[in-house]
Amino acid sequence: MIKKFGIKKGQVLPYRLLIYILICSSFFTILGTSIQLYMEYRSDVDEIGKAMSQIDDSYANTIAASLWDINIEHVSIQLDGALKLPGIRYLEVTDKTAGFSEPIAAAGFRPLTTRTIERSFPLIHHVDGKSVDVGQLVVVADLQDVLSRLKHRVFIVLTTQAVKTFLVALFILMIIHYMVTRHLQTVADYAREMDIDNLERPLILNRFDSNRKEDELDMVAKAFNEMRVNLIGDIEERKKTEEALRQSNMIVENSPVVLFKWFAQEGWPVELVSKNVTQLGFTSEEFISGERKFLDVIHSDDRDRVQAEVREYIRLEVESFNQDYRIMSPDGRILWIEDSTTIVRDDDGEIASFMGIVIDVSERKSVENELVHLRNLLKNTIDSMPTVLVGVNEKGVIIQWNKSAEEETGLSWEEVQGVPLLSVFPQLESKLEFIMEAISRAEVREKTKVPFTVGGSIMYKNLKVYPLLDSEEGGGAVLLMDDVTMKSRLEDMMIQTEKMMSVGGLAAGMAHEINNPLGAILSGVQGAERRLSPSLPKNVQVASELGLDLNVVQEYMDKRGILGYLRGISDAGRRAAQIVRNMLEFSRKSESVRSLMDVKSLLEKSLSLAANDYDLKKKYDFKTIDIRRDFEQGLPQVNITETEIEQVFLNIFKNAAHAMSEKDFGDERPRLTLRTRKDGKFVRIEVEDNGPGMEEDVRKRVFEPFYTTKHVGLGTGLGLSVSYFIIARNHEGEFLVESEPGKGTKFVIRLPGIIATDV
């Protein structure tokens, strides 16, 4: 019958539930029936009790009166009437009036069973206000009928209750099966069929009402499906982990890394080692069997050091550390090993063993040594370069510094590392954009003759920017700064020399061409002055013959300015002659007489001449200039033509005075500094002013013939060019100029020195 509800064979829970339901229902059925029967029993007993009370109340007095009247028949009638009461089976009356007790009347039969209720009632008769005990009434009630009826009642109740209980149990079982056990069976079947390779099918319970509220079975199904999803994820993760572990093992076995685990015992016996230890020349069996201990393979020269380092790491409570040491392979090879070790502790915190990753770095050590050698070679090469080399990153911070840079700046690599470039070379501020552009575009750039002010002197450097490609710094450049000050000066000298030589022939030709008409002009002017002079007798004689007074003619010519014209023509002619002589200096060396001179005295003499020069006092007032002298003692003499060098100095002083007159000094005074120094085999003479300075284009052209920055009529443009030839060609010296706008101008003259010897 149970199978008709869809309960499958082998299902234990439905039967167990049915048994439990039946047992529970039977227990409560029996308990209820017992209570009910007991209540009915008590009701029947109470009915018998009521009957006996009724006999006592209704029959006892009547029987007592009949007994007093000795009406036995009436007593019997009364007893028969009482016998009809419920449960009454026997009544007996005993007469006490005769002085003895004997039954005189009885009704019914005394039950033979012990299940009876027997009660005695005294028979009292009232006569003349007195109560007379006339006898006794015995009433016996039989409980057999009550018990029989109860037994029948028990059978009926138990039968009906059993049927009802069984039907209710079946109904409950059906409900439980429909709502619970069939789903549990589904869950059990699903769980039984669940397999690692078959986790895609979800657990679905056959529940018809989709809109109902979620209950515990839905939660179980949901938990199963979540478990299934999690299991799928865990399995996938486990597969990945197993695959990763397999690959890791494969990688380890095929990698240069050897895994070791050794006990923290004497000699460090090996507990575990990877099989690829063969690449070090050993076998894993050698270590696992105890034939070799880990400490045994460490090179004897490194063994004490390695042990000492391990003890120190343990003392410092370091959990992991790295070591480099050598080992001896069985075939006699010495291998450099890099060991990364981790300390393993037991539950008590004591050191139990060490786990290490060992790798053969012999080749790397060799490469590192070679790299160190190459690095030192490269550093020595860079440091030996006379060129200043500075490396910067893309932010303009210094990352490389050679010895030339250190010597020039006086700053070591430690002092400039990580410092912005402009903090060390503020002169490059105007070139920073140029450098950054070269870095960003990865193009080699170059700037020539970048001015640097060092110790008050102007130096020129060629700046080359080489961008760093694929640099570890992420970008940057190498800056090369070549000192081209001397080269620049030599180039300027060569340019000036070439210019002078190119115009030398022109100057000579012009001088000769101008000299002829100029001579005629000067001769004519001199002749006119001589013909008009009254001091010559011949002039007076001819004038007398013509009737003229030369004194009057002289006075007339003076008043009319004719004589001034003639003197002007003569002065202009002499100046033109001087220009011609200067131009001739371009084409031939001076044949003036030279002598040994002291530079200091020559400068002082030139200063004196400049101070007394009428033209200077009139236009520039040379005495208002602050003259500062910085003369080095014990300088060699120079072999020079005094007048020519004086001409050079006067020209420089005049140009300086003219330049300073065009500057507004405010509270500052115009200043001219004269400085002498010994410069190798040369005597160096510097004339420096604090005037407005010159632009680079002007500075390059100051020695060109006929080039001037003065206003028209104030200069011919030959002063410095003639001075240049006097120094460079006539005296085998050097004539240089250094200047920056707003920072004044410095003329540098280098003349060969002559060291006097005692005879």
TIMIKE-418692 format. One record per residue (C-alpha): x, y, z. Coordinates in steps of 0.02 Angstrom, whole numbers, padded with zeros to 5 digits, always signed. Layout:
# residues N
XYZ ...
This chain:
# residues 759
+00000+00000+00000 +00144+00118+00042 +00218+00092-00129 +00060+00167-00204 +00114+00334-00131 +00272+00330-00237 +00386+00271-00100 +00527+00174-00180 +00601+00012-00120 +00745+00034-00006 +00683+00197+00066 +00700+00183+00254 +00639+00351+00310 +00456+00329+00258 +00443+00163+00350 +00536+00232+00499 +00421+00384+00500 +00269+00269+00487 +00329+00163+00634 +00367+00316+00738 +00198+00391+00694 +00109+00229+00737 +00202+00207+00900 +00171+00387+00948 -00011+00380+00893 -00039+00212+00982 +00037+00277+01140 -00075+00429+01142 -00225+00322+01086 -00198+00199+01229 -00169+00340+01350 -00328+00427+01292 -00430+00266+01293 -00368+00223+01467 -00417+00392+01530 -00585+00379+01444 -00618+00202+01513 -00564+00254+01684 -00684+00399+01675 -00822+00283+01619 -00776+00158+01757 -00783+00296+01884 -00951+00349+01813 -01021+00172+01830 -00952+00156+02006 -01027+00324+02048 -01194+00261+01982 -01183+00111+02098 -01138+00227+02240 -01289+00334+02199 -01398+00178+02198 -01336+00129+02370 -01365+00305+02432 -01541+00297+02362 -01568+00131+02455 -01505+00213+02613 -01613+00365+02587 -01771+00288+02516 -01780+00106+02565 -01695+00092+02735 -01831+00182+02836 -01971+00089+02748 -01888-00080+02776 -01854-00032+02959 -02040+00009+02985 -02094-00152+02899 -01971-00249+03006 -02040-00166+03165 -02212-00217+03112 -02144-00389+03074 -02210-00375+02897 -02085-00485+02812 -02179-00489+02649 -02173-00302+02637 -01986-00310+02673 -01963-00431+02529 -02061-00317+02413 -01948-00173+02464 -01793-00277+02432 -01855-00330+02260 -01881-00148+02217 -01707-00100+02273 -01634-00246+02174 -01683-00157+02015 -01565-00014+02049 -01406-00009+01938 -01272-00133+01988 -01366-00200+02142 -01354-00390+02144 -01394-00441+02321 -01489-00368+02471 -01507-00446+02642 -01604-00390+02799 -01555-00449+02972 -01678-00433+03120 -01604-00380+03287 -01765-00367+03385 -01769-00549+03441 -01604-00530+03527 -01505-00616+03392 -01454-00576+03216 -01522-00683+03079 -01565-00644+02899 -01751-00638+02884 -01764-00583+02705 -01650-00576+02552 -01664-00531+02370 -01552-00576+02223 -01392-00678+02224 -01226-00640+02305 -01092-00628+02170 -00957-00759+02177 -00820-00642+02116 -00719-00528+02223 -00758-00380+02113 -00902-00320+02220 -00952-00173+02325 -01034-00215+02489 -01111-00092+02610 -01212-00111+02771 -01349+00009+02823 -01423+00008+03000 -01614-00003+03008 -01675+00125+03135 -01857+00146+03182 -01920+00295+03278 -02052+00258+03412 -02116+00389+03533 -01971+00498+03496 -01846+00359+03520 -01736+00275+03393 -01737+00088+03400 -01607-00015+03302 -01717-00152+03229 -01595-00231+03107 -01466-00211+02968 -01476-00197+02779 -01331-00270+02678 -01317-00215+02498 -01196-00299+02376 -01160-00222+02204 -01072-00322+02068 -00936-00238+01960 -00924-00380+01835 -01046-00299+01716 -00953-00138+01728 -00791-00225+01687 -00868-00325+01546 -00941-00171+01472 -00774-00084+01489 -00687-00228+01403 -00807-00217+01260 -00784-00030+01258 -00595-00049+01255 -00604-00163+01104 -00715-00044+01009 -00616+00111+01057 -00448+00030+01022 -00507-00036+00856 -00577+00131+00798 -00427+00224+00866 -00306+00104+00782 -00393+00123+00615 -00399+00309+00635 -00216+00316+00689 -00161+00209+00544 -00258+00313+00419 -00194+00476+00495 -00017+00405+00494 -00035+00358+00312 -00102+00529+00272 +00039+00612+00368 +00163+00497+00284 +00092+00544+00116 +00106+00729+00158 +00283+00708+00224 +00328+00605+00072 +00254+00733-00046 +00329+00882+00043 +00491+00811+00112 +00547+00633+00082 +00528+00629-00106 +00634+00786-00115 +00757+00710+00006 +00761+00559-00108 +00794+00675-00255 +00933+00758-00157 +01003+00588-00110 +00994+00526-00290 +01075+00687-00349 +01212+00673-00218 +01235+00488-00262 +01252+00528-00446 +01361+00682-00416 +01532+00661-00491 +01681+00775-00519 +01657+00757-00705 +01468+00785-00694 +01441+00945-00596 +01356+01047-00730 +01180+00975-00693 +01097+01078-00555 +00986+01005-00418 +00804+01040-00462 +00662+00990-00344 +00493+00948-00420 +00392+01082-00334 +00236+01141-00421 +00194+01304-00335 +00327+01422-00401 +00253+01574-00313 +00261+01501-00140 +00378+01568-00008 +00549+01489-00005 +00563+01353+00128 +00700+01246+00201 +00701+01122+00056 +00727+01265-00065 +00868+01324+00046 +00943+01148+00043 +00930+01142-00147 +01003+01317-00158 +01143+01268-00039 +01176+01112-00144 +01185+01214-00303 +01297+01343-00219 +01403+01201-00156 +01405+01130-00333 +01460+01298-00404 +01589+01319-00267 +01645+01141-00295 +01663+01175-00480 +01766+01329-00437 +01867+01235-00308 +01896+01092-00429 +01949+01214-00564 +02060+01302-00439 +02127+01137-00380 +02160+01083-00557 +02248+01247-00588 +02344+01226-00427 +02389+01047-00471 +02437+01101-00645 +02535+01246-00575 +02617+01129-00451 +02654+01005-00589 +02724+01142-00696 +02817+01213-00546 +02893+01045-00513 +02933+01028-00697 +03005+01204-00698 +03106+01168-00542 +03169+01005-00613 +03216+01092-00776 +03277+01253-00697 +03447+01300-00626 +03366+01321-00454 +03398+01177-00333 +03286+01159-00180 +03365+01102-00015 +03300+01071+00159 +03425+01025+00293 +03411+00994+00479 +03481+01116+00606 +03602+00984+00667 +03788+00959+00659 +03849+00957+00479 +03674+01007+00419 +03609+00836+00360 +03493+00851+00211 +03308+00808+00232 +03247+00853+00058 +03329+00900-00107 +03260+00920-00283 +03316+00796-00415 +03397+00928-00523 +03541+00934-00398 +03629+00832-00530 +03674+00993-00619 +03789+01030-00472 +03871+00860-00494 +03779+00770-00352 +03633+00649-00341 +03484+00670-00224 +03514+00495-00153 +03684+00549-00089 +03606+00683+00020 +03446+00591+00071 +03543+00436+00125 +03656+00543+00235 +03811+00501+00134 +03839+00687+00110 +03791+00830+00223 +03757+01003+00160 +03903+01079+00254 +04021+00951+00175 +03998+01021-00001 +04036+01201+00048 +04212+01253+00001 +04330+01239+00149 +04384+01421+00130 +04203+01480+00144 +04136+01355+00271 +04179+01452+00430 +04116+01614+00356 +03950+01536+00304 +03925+01459+00477 +03969+01623+00562 +03846+01718+00452 +03707+01592+00492 +03741+01609+00679 +03735+01798+00664 +03570+01793+00568 +03498+01678+00702 +03559+01795+00838 +03475+01942+00749 +03315+01837+00735 +03314+01855+00546 +03191+01733+00468 +03266+01733+00293 +03434+01785+00221 +03545+01771+00066 +03722+01706+00054 +03855+01687-00079 +03986+01552-00063 +04078+01418-00160 +04050+01230-00164 +04159+01087-00222 +04077+00969-00346 +04131+00785-00350 +04220+00814-00515 +04330+00949-00436 +04241+01100-00506 +04225+01254-00395 +04052+01328-00414 +03990+01495-00348 +03822+01473-00263 +03688+01600-00219 +03584+01533-00075 +03418+01607-00017 +03380+01525+00152 +03226+01526+00263 +03228+01469+00445 +03096+01338+00492 +03041+01330+00674 +02943+01198+00769 +02788+01225+00877 +02896+01279+01023 +02983+01411+00918 +03147+01316+00911 +03244+01307+00748 +03209+01138+00668 +03281+01155+00494 +03329+01269+00351 +03250+01283+00180 +03359+01351+00042 +03349+01391-00143 +03520+01363-00218 +03575+01420-00390 +03740+01406-00481 +03797+01584-00517 +03974+01542-00573 +03943+01609-00747 +03859+01763-00678 +04003+01791-00559 +04121+01781-00706 +04012+01903-00803 +04000+02017-00651 +04188+02017-00633 +04201+02056-00817 +04069+02192-00797 +04163+02264-00650 +04320+02264-00756 +04227+02345-00901 +04142+02467-00783 +04309+02517-00709 +04383+02529-00883 +04236+02635-00941 +04247+02744-00786 +04434+02765-00808 +04406+02805-00991 +04271+02933-00949 +04376+03006-00808 +04529+03018-00919 +04433+03122-01046 +04486+03305-01040 +04307+03347-01086 +04182+03382-00949 +04052+03242-00957 +03889+03258-00862 +03742+03137-00872 +03567+03201-00832 +03396+03119-00829 +03238+03184-00911 +03212+03302-00762 +03382+03382-00778 +03454+03294-00624 +03637+03239-00629 +03662+03050-00646 +03842+03042-00713 +03998+03142-00672 +04176+03120-00734 +04341+03175-00660 +04357+03326-00775 +04191+03390-00712 +04249+03361-00534 +04413+03453-00564 +04329+03600-00650 +04191+03624-00520 +04283+03560-00366 +04131+03452-00327 +04140+03263-00305 +04015+03137-00375 +03940+03113-00201 +03907+03300-00189 +03820+03318-00358 +03728+03152-00371 +03541+03188-00386 +03571+03377-00390 +03487+03482-00527 +03607+03527-00668 +03577+03714-00649 +03629+03708-00467 +03804+03658-00524 +03808+03748-00693 +03699+03903-00677 +03780+03965-00839 +03673+03836-00931 +03508+03912-00876 +03481+03991-01047 +03523+03823-01129 +03408+03716-01021 +03266+03722-01146 +03389+03674-01283 +03446+03522-01179 +03269+03468-01135 +03215+03481-01316 +03360+03371-01369 +03309+03241-01238 +03124+03244-01286 +03161+03230-01472 +03303+03106-01448 +03412+03211-01563 +03596+03252-01546 +03614+03440-01526 +03764+03554-01515 +03796+03733-01460 +03965+03810-01495 +04058+03939-01392 +03940+03946-01245 +04011+04080-01127 +04055+04027-00949 +04114+04149-00817 +04244+04063-00708 +04339+04162-00578 +04295+04325-00662 +04360+04264-00830 +04254+04217-00978 +04281+04044-01047 +04198+03968-01199 +04136+03790-01211 +04060+03686-01348 +03904+03602-01278 +03851+03436-01356 +03693+03345-01302 +03684+03158-01335 +03512+03086-01287 +03512+02922-01191 +03411+02789-01280 +03332+02645-01180 +03410+02708-01020 +03370+02632-00853 +03335+02808-00794 +03190+02817-00918 +03272+02953-01025 +03406+03084-01013 +03563+03139-01100 +03751+03148-01090 +03819+03325-01096 +03995+03352-01162 +04070+03521-01126 +04236+03551-01216 +04339+03700-01161 +04368+03793-01324 +04424+03956-01247 +04600+03941-01316 +04537+03868-01477 +04413+04011-01492 +04550+04135-01462 +04661+04052-01590 +04517+04047-01714 +04483+04231-01681 +04667+04266-01705 +04670+04166-01866 +04514+04252-01927 +04585+04422-01883 +04752+04374-01960 +04667+04315-02119 +04564+04474-02124 +04717+04580-02095 +04815+04486-02226 +04671+04500-02348 +04669+04688-02330 +04858+04701-02315 +04882+04714-02502 +04733+04832-02515 +04804+04939-02374 +04975+04948-02458 +04899+04993-02627 +04784+05123-02549 +04927+05195-02450 +05034+05217-02605 +04890+05286-02708 +04841+05410-02572 +05020+05455-02530 +05056+05537-02699 +04911+05664-02703 +04929+05686-02516 +05112+05733-02540 +05064+05858-02675 +04933+05935-02560 +05052+05948-02413 +05189+06016-02526 +05068+06142-02601 +05007+06201-02431 +05185+06214-02365 +05235+06309-02523 +05088+06428-02506 +05131+06461-02324 +05313+06492-02370 +05267+06607-02517 +05155+06711-02403 +05275+06724-02257 +05355+06900-02239 +05504+06820-02156 +05575+06765-02322 +05671+06905-02413 +05623+06839-02583 +05437+06857-02539 +05465+07038-02483 +05562+07078-02640 +05429+07012-02758 +05289+07099-02659 +05384+07265-02667 +05403+07249-02852 +05215+07228-02863 +05181+07366-02739 +05113+07252-02603 +05145+07251-02415 +05160+07070-02360 +05121+07116-02180 +04956+07190-02237 +04922+07037-02344 +04965+06926-02195 +04846+07024-02085 +04710+07014-02216 +04730+06826-02235 +04729+06805-02048 +04569+06907-02028 +04485+06816-02169 +04538+06646-02097 +04639+06598-02248 +04788+06555-02141 +04673+06446-02032 +04615+06357-02186 +04793+06325-02237 +04837+06259-02062 +04680+06149-02066 +04732+06082-02235 +04905+06049-02167 +04838+05963-02007 +04716+05858-02109 +04855+05810-02225 +04967+05758-02081 +04824+05654-02007 +04796+05575-02176 +04981+05540-02185 +04971+05456-02014 +04826+05349-02076 +04930+05303-02226 +05073+05254-02112 +04952+05148-02008 +04887+05065-02164 +05064+05026-02215 +05081+04929-02052 +04962+04800-02127 +05083+04760-02267 +05252+04760-02184 +05330+04736-02014 +05386+04886-01919 +05570+04921-01927 +05566+05021-01766 +05701+04992-01639 +05654+04876-01496 +05714+04875-01318 +05684+04781-01156 +05547+04863-01056 +05457+04836-00893 +05270+04816-00922 +05222+04904-00761 +05320+05062-00802 +05253+05061-00979 +05073+05051-00915 +05104+05192-00792 +05178+05300-00929 +05032+05262-01043 +04911+05308-00903 +05001+05472-00880 +04990+05510-01066 +04806+05465-01067 +04772+05578-00917 +04856+05724-01006 +04778+05691-01176 +04680+05847-01221 +04553+05752-01325 +04520+05629-01183 +04502+05766-01054 +04387+05863-01167 +04270+05722-01211 +04284+05588-01076 +04377+05670-00930 +04493+05522-00901 +04537+05580-00724 +04360+05539-00664 +04391+05354-00696 +04438+05244-00546 +04604+05163-00592 +04643+05000-00504 +04812+04917-00517 +04843+04731-00490 +05024+04705-00540 +05119+04544-00507 +05294+04571-00444 +05447+04497-00527 +05378+04489-00703 +05499+04463-00847 +05535+04610-00962 +05468+04617-01137 +05563+04658-01297 +05453+04790-01378 +05446+04949-01476 +05397+05071-01341 +05301+05195-01447 +05200+05058-01532 +05148+04975-01369 +05107+05147-01296 +04998+05174-01449 +04909+05008-01413 +04881+05050-01230 +04820+05226-01269 +04700+05155-01398 +04631+05031-01272 +04615+05166-01137 +04528+05282-01258 +04404+05148-01313 +04369+05102-01130 +04340+05284-01084 +04225+05308-01232 +04126+05148-01189 +04107+05195-01005 +04048+05369-01050 +03893+05291-01129 +03840+05199-00970 +03737+05267-00827 +03832+05209-00672 +03717+05286-00542 +03808+05277-00374 +03947+05173-00451 +04102+05251-00530 +04180+05206-00697 +04322+05085-00661 +04474+05031-00761 +04574+04885-00693 +04753+04853-00749 +04815+04677-00711 +04980+04590-00751 +05023+04408-00730 +05155+04285-00782 +05074+04164-00905 +05198+04028-00945 +05329+04105-01060 +05219+04256-01087 +05178+04412-00990 +04991+04433-00980 +04920+04609-00977 +04735+04635-00943 +04641+04798-00962 +04465+04777-00893 +04326+04907-00882 +04153+04901-00804 +04069+04979-00953 +03917+04917-01049 +04010+04772-01130 +03986+04708-01307 +03870+04590-01396 +03949+04433-01468 +03933+04496-01647 +04022+04657-01601 +04157+04566-01502 +04200+04459-01652 +04226+04610-01765 +04319+04733-01653 +04486+04695-01737 +04419+04716-01914 +04489+04866-02010 +04367+05012-02028 +04239+04929-01910 +04180+05048-01775 +04031+05069-01659 +04065+05254-01634 +03961+05388-01713 +04010+05458-01882 +04163+05567-01871 +04219+05499-01702 +04324+05353-01762 +04403+05275-01916 +04390+05093-01861 +04578+05068-01878 +04633+05090-01697 +04608+04912-01635 +04653+04833-01802 +04820+04926-01803 +04844+04880-01619 +04808+04698-01663 +04945+04699-01796 +05065+04786-01679 +05042+04648-01550 +05017+04496-01662 +05133+04531-01808 +05263+04654-01744 +05283+04576-01571 +05233+04393-01596 +05104+04408-01459 +04918+04381-01437 +04779+04509-01427 +04611+04445-01361 +04450+04523-01303 +04320+04455-01181 +04154+04539-01157 +03972+04510-01112 +03831+04637-01120 +03814+04727-00954 +03974+04649-00883 +04108+04759-00956 +04252+04719-01073 +04422+04643-01044 +04567+04661-01169 +04704+04531-01146 +04878+04555-01217 +05007+04415-01208 +05186+04465-01249 +05338+04350-01248 +05437+04376-01088 +05626+04393-01082 +05710+04325-00926 +05868+04424-00889 +06028+04324-00858 +06183+04380-00766 +06341+04388-00872 
